[in-house]
């Protein structure tokens, strides 16, 4: 697996405070519900976070930088995201 953190078919997880470098997808989420992805940092991945097929997910205060090694690189890729919140609010320190 070339992903930093891989989640599939899961519920109510907290993915918080991780540092992911040099992966295909820093955080890769498929078919998850009620999960919080907060305060993570990724650099030099192909994609910072790939979030697809999710419901009721909070994505907040993450930093994905320097995802530029591939023509298909991006910070966050969202696909089929429902009733979720994606924001740039920084978590309290």
Backbone as JSON Lines, residues from 0, in Angstrom:
{"i":0,"aa":"X","n":[0.85,-1.18,0.0],"ca":[0.0,0.0,0.0],"c":[0.89,1.23,0.0]}
{"i":1,"aa":"X","n":[0.58,2.15,-0.85],"ca":[1.38,3.36,-0.95],"c":[0.66,4.56,-0.32]}
{"i":2,"aa":"X","n":[-0.3,4.33,0.53],"ca":[-1.03,5.41,1.18],"c":[-0.51,5.57,2.61]}
{"i":3,"aa":"X","n":[-0.47,6.84,3.07],"ca":[-0.04,7.09,4.44],"c":[-1.02,6.5,5.45]}
{"i":4,"aa":"X","n":[-2.29,6.91,5.35],"ca":[-3.36,6.39,6.21],"c":[-4.49,5.97,5.29]}
{"i":5,"aa":"X","n":[-4.95,4.73,5.42],"ca":[-6.0,4.19,4.56],"c":[-7.19,3.76,5.41]}
{"i":6,"aa":"X","n":[-8.36,4.32,5.12],"ca":[-9.59,3.99,5.85],"c":[-10.63,3.51,4.86]}
{"i":7,"aa":"X","n":[-11.28,2.4,5.16],"ca":[-12.34,1.91,4.27],"c":[-13.43,1.25,5.1]}
{"i":8,"aa":"X","n":[-14.69,1.59,4.76],"ca":[-15.86,0.97,5.38],"c":[-15.78,1.03,6.91]}
{"i":9,"aa":"X","n":[-15.61,2.26,7.44],"ca":[-15.44,2.47,8.87],"c":[-16.37,3.57,9.36]}
{"i":10,"aa":"X","n":[-16.54,3.66,10.68],"ca":[-17.4,4.68,11.28],"c":[-16.74,5.29,12.51]}
{"i":11,"aa":"X","n":[-17.0,6.59,12.7],"ca":[-16.67,7.3,13.94],"c":[-15.2,7.2,14.35]}
{"i":12,"aa":"X","n":[-14.32,7.49,13.42],"ca":[-12.88,7.49,13.7],"c":[-12.39,8.91,13.91]}
{"i":13,"aa":"X","n":[-11.29,9.08,14.64],"ca":[-10.6,10.36,14.78],"c":[-9.2,10.2,14.19]}
{"i":14,"aa":"X","n":[-8.95,10.92,13.1],"ca":[-7.64,10.92,12.46],"c":[-7.06,12.3,12.73]}
{"i":15,"aa":"X","n":[-6.22,12.42,13.74],"ca":[-5.8,13.72,14.25],"c":[-4.29,13.78,14.47]}
{"i":16,"aa":"X","n":[-3.68,14.89,14.03],"ca":[-2.3,15.2,14.36],"c":[-1.24,14.34,13.71]}
{"i":17,"aa":"X","n":[-1.51,13.81,12.54],"ca":[-0.53,12.98,11.84],"c":[0.3,13.8,10.87]}
{"i":18,"aa":"X","n":[1.5,13.32,10.58],"ca":[2.36,13.91,9.56],"c":[2.66,12.83,8.53]}
{"i":19,"aa":"X","n":[2.32,13.12,7.26],"ca":[2.46,12.13,6.2],"c":[3.28,12.73,5.07]}
{"i":20,"aa":"X","n":[4.36,12.06,4.69],"ca":[5.25,12.58,3.66],"c":[5.59,11.48,2.65]}
{"i":21,"aa":"X","n":[5.57,11.83,1.36],"ca":[6.05,10.94,0.32],"c":[5.17,9.75,-0.02]}
{"i":22,"aa":"X","n":[3.86,9.87,0.16],"ca":[2.93,8.79,-0.15],"c":[2.17,9.09,-1.45]}
{"i":23,"aa":"X","n":[1.42,8.11,-1.93],"ca":[0.51,8.36,-3.05],"c":[-0.61,9.26,-2.55]}
{"i":24,"aa":"X","n":[-1.42,8.77,-1.63],"ca":[-2.44,9.57,-0.95],"c":[-2.01,9.67,0.51]}
{"i":25,"aa":"X","n":[-1.86,10.89,1.02],"ca":[-1.51,11.05,2.43],"c":[-2.57,10.41,3.32]}
{"i":26,"aa":"X","n":[-3.83,10.79,3.09],"ca":[-4.98,10.2,3.79],"c":[-5.95,9.75,2.72]}
{"i":27,"aa":"X","n":[-6.32,8.49,2.74],"ca":[-7.21,7.91,1.72],"c":[-8.43,7.33,2.43]}
{"i":28,"aa":"X","n":[-9.6,7.94,2.21],"ca":[-10.84,7.53,2.88],"c":[-11.86,7.07,1.86]}
{"i":29,"aa":"X","n":[-12.41,5.89,2.05],"ca":[-13.46,5.38,1.18],"c":[-14.58,4.79,2.03]}
{"i":30,"aa":"X","n":[-15.79,5.27,1.81],"ca":[-16.99,4.71,2.45],"c":[-16.91,4.73,3.98]}
{"i":31,"aa":"X","n":[-16.65,5.92,4.51],"ca":[-16.61,6.1,5.96],"c":[-17.71,7.06,6.38]}
{"i":32,"aa":"X","n":[-18.15,6.95,7.61],"ca":[-19.21,7.8,8.16],"c":[-18.78,8.33,9.53]}
{"i":33,"aa":"X","n":[-19.18,9.58,9.82],"ca":[-19.02,10.14,11.15],"c":[-17.58,10.27,11.62]}
{"i":34,"aa":"X","n":[-16.66,10.5,10.74],"ca":[-15.24,10.54,11.08],"c":[-14.72,11.96,11.1]}
{"i":35,"aa":"X","n":[-13.72,12.23,11.96],"ca":[-13.07,13.54,12.03],"c":[-11.64,13.41,11.53]}
{"i":36,"aa":"X","n":[-11.29,14.25,10.56],"ca":[-9.94,14.31,10.02],"c":[-9.45,15.72,10.31]}
{"i":37,"aa":"X","n":[-8.7,15.88,11.4],"ca":[-8.41,17.21,11.94],"c":[-6.92,17.35,12.26]}
{"i":38,"aa":"X","n":[-6.34,18.48,11.85],"ca":[-4.99,18.85,12.27],"c":[-3.89,17.96,11.74]}
{"i":39,"aa":"X","n":[-4.06,17.42,10.56],"ca":[-3.02,16.58,9.95],"c":[-2.19,17.41,8.98]}
{"i":40,"aa":"X","n":[-0.98,16.94,8.72],"ca":[-0.08,17.66,7.82],"c":[0.53,16.68,6.82]}
{"i":41,"aa":"X","n":[0.49,17.08,5.56],"ca":[1.09,16.25,4.52],"c":[1.9,17.08,3.56]}
{"i":42,"aa":"X","n":[3.03,16.55,3.13],"ca":[3.87,17.2,2.13],"c":[4.46,16.15,1.2]}
{"i":43,"aa":"X","n":[4.66,16.56,-0.04],"ca":[5.31,15.74,-1.06],"c":[4.59,14.41,-1.3]}
{"i":44,"aa":"X","n":[3.26,14.41,-1.16],"ca":[2.44,13.27,-1.55],"c":[1.9,13.57,-2.95]}
{"i":45,"aa":"X","n":[1.4,12.57,-3.66],"ca":[0.74,12.85,-4.93],"c":[-0.55,13.62,-4.65]}
{"i":46,"aa":"X","n":[-1.34,13.16,-3.69],"ca":[-2.55,13.85,-3.24],"c":[-2.52,13.89,-1.72]}
{"i":47,"aa":"X","n":[-2.79,15.06,-1.16],"ca":[-2.79,15.19,0.3],"c":[-3.84,14.32,0.95]}
{"i":48,"aa":"X","n":[-5.1,14.45,0.5],"ca":[-6.19,13.63,1.03],"c":[-7.16,13.3,-0.09]}
{"i":49,"aa":"X","n":[-7.49,12.04,-0.23],"ca":[-8.5,11.55,-1.17],"c":[-9.67,11.1,-0.33]}
{"i":50,"aa":"X","n":[-10.8,11.83,-0.45],"ca":[-11.96,11.58,0.4],"c":[-13.13,11.28,-0.52]}
{"i":51,"aa":"X","n":[-13.62,10.04,-0.49],"ca":[-14.68,9.65,-1.42],"c":[-15.69,8.72,-0.77]}
{"i":52,"aa":"X","n":[-16.95,8.91,-1.17],"ca":[-18.02,8.06,-0.68],"c":[-18.23,8.17,0.82]}
{"i":53,"aa":"X","n":[-18.18,9.4,1.36],"ca":[-18.27,9.6,2.8],"c":[-19.53,10.37,3.18]}
{"i":54,"aa":"X","n":[-19.96,10.21,4.42],"ca":[-21.11,10.91,4.97],"c":[-20.77,11.38,6.38]}
{"i":55,"aa":"X","n":[-21.22,12.6,6.71],"ca":[-21.05,13.15,8.06],"c":[-19.59,13.16,8.52]}
{"i":56,"aa":"X","n":[-18.72,13.65,7.67],"ca":[-17.29,13.71,7.97],"c":[-16.88,15.17,8.18]}
{"i":57,"aa":"X","n":[-16.0,15.41,9.15],"ca":[-15.41,16.72,9.39],"c":[-13.96,16.68,8.94]}
{"i":58,"aa":"X","n":[-13.6,17.58,8.02],"ca":[-12.22,17.74,7.56],"c":[-11.84,19.17,7.92]}
{"i":59,"aa":"X","n":[-10.97,19.36,8.91],"ca":[-10.71,20.7,9.43],"c":[-9.26,20.86,9.87]}
{"i":60,"aa":"X","n":[-8.68,22.02,9.54],"ca":[-7.36,22.38,10.05],"c":[-6.22,21.53,9.55]}
{"i":61,"aa":"X","n":[-6.37,20.94,8.39],"ca":[-5.3,20.14,7.8],"c":[-4.46,21.0,6.88]}
{"i":62,"aa":"X","n":[-3.21,20.62,6.69],"ca":[-2.32,21.33,5.79],"c":[-1.69,20.32,4.83]}
{"i":63,"aa":"X","n":[-1.96,20.51,3.53],"ca":[-1.37,19.64,2.51],"c":[-0.63,20.54,1.54]}
{"i":64,"aa":"X","n":[0.7,20.47,1.55],"ca":[1.53,21.37,0.75],"c":[2.5,20.57,-0.1]}
{"i":65,"aa":"X","n":[2.94,21.2,-1.17],"ca":[3.97,20.63,-2.05],"c":[3.55,19.3,-2.65]}
{"i":66,"aa":"X","n":[2.25,19.15,-2.95],"ca":[1.77,17.96,-3.66],"c":[1.91,18.26,-5.15]}
{"i":67,"aa":"X","n":[3.1,18.18,-5.7],"ca":[3.3,18.59,-7.1],"c":[4.2,17.65,-7.89]}
{"i":68,"aa":"X","n":[4.42,16.45,-7.4],"ca":[5.34,15.54,-8.08],"c":[4.72,14.86,-9.3]}
{"i":69,"aa":"X","n":[3.41,15.01,-9.48],"ca":[2.69,14.32,-10.54],"c":[1.74,15.29,-11.21]}
{"i":70,"aa":"X","n":[1.48,15.1,-12.49],"ca":[0.55,15.97,-13.21],"c":[-0.86,15.91,-12.6]}
{"i":71,"aa":"X","n":[-1.2,14.83,-11.92],"ca":[-2.51,14.67,-11.28],"c":[-2.52,15.03,-9.8]}
{"i":72,"aa":"X","n":[-1.5,15.71,-9.32],"ca":[-1.4,16.06,-7.9],"c":[-2.44,17.1,-7.5]}
{"i":73,"aa":"X","n":[-2.89,17.01,-6.26],"ca":[-3.78,18.01,-5.67],"c":[-3.69,17.93,-4.16]}
{"i":74,"aa":"X","n":[-4.14,19.0,-3.5],"ca":[-4.16,19.01,-2.04],"c":[-5.21,18.07,-1.49]}
{"i":75,"aa":"X","n":[-6.48,18.32,-1.84],"ca":[-7.58,17.47,-1.39],"c":[-8.46,17.13,-2.58]}
{"i":76,"aa":"X","n":[-8.75,15.86,-2.76],"ca":[-9.66,15.41,-3.81],"c":[-10.93,14.92,-3.13]}
{"i":77,"aa":"X","n":[-12.06,15.54,-3.45],"ca":[-13.36,15.18,-2.87],"c":[-14.23,14.55,-3.95]}
{"i":78,"aa":"X","n":[-14.85,13.41,-3.64],"ca":[-15.75,12.75,-4.57],"c":[-16.87,12.08,-3.78]}
{"i":79,"aa":"X","n":[-18.1,12.39,-4.12],"ca":[-19.29,11.81,-3.47],"c":[-19.25,12.02,-1.95]}
{"i":80,"aa":"X","n":[-19.03,13.27,-1.56],"ca":[-19.01,13.66,-0.15],"c":[-20.38,14.23,0.21]}
{"i":81,"aa":"X","n":[-21.04,13.66,1.22],"ca":[-22.4,14.06,1.58],"c":[-22.47,14.48,3.05]}
{"i":82,"aa":"X","n":[-23.3,15.49,3.3],"ca":[-23.56,16.05,4.65],"c":[-22.29,16.11,5.5]}
{"i":83,"aa":"X","n":[-21.25,16.69,4.94],"ca":[-19.95,16.79,5.61],"c":[-19.49,18.24,5.6]}
{"i":84,"aa":"X","n":[-18.49,18.55,6.43],"ca":[-17.93,19.89,6.51],"c":[-16.44,19.83,6.21]}
{"i":85,"aa":"X","n":[-16.01,20.64,5.24],"ca":[-14.6,20.78,4.92],"c":[-14.26,22.24,5.15]}
{"i":86,"aa":"X","n":[-13.33,22.5,6.08],"ca":[-12.98,23.88,6.42],"c":[-11.49,23.97,6.71]}
{"i":87,"aa":"X","n":[-11.01,25.21,6.75],"ca":[-9.59,25.46,6.99],"c":[-9.33,25.93,8.41]}
{"i":88,"aa":"X","n":[-10.26,25.75,9.3],"ca":[-10.1,26.19,10.68],"c":[-8.98,25.41,11.36]}
{"i":89,"aa":"X","n":[-8.07,26.15,11.96],"ca":[-6.96,25.52,12.67],"c":[-7.42,25.04,14.05]}
{"i":90,"aa":"X","n":[-7.03,23.83,14.44],"ca":[-7.4,23.35,15.78],"c":[-6.67,24.14,16.86]}
{"i":91,"aa":"X","n":[-7.22,24.21,18.07],"ca":[-6.54,24.92,19.16],"c":[-5.21,24.26,19.48]}
{"i":92,"aa":"X","n":[-4.23,25.09,19.82],"ca":[-2.9,24.54,20.16],"c":[-2.73,24.41,21.65]}
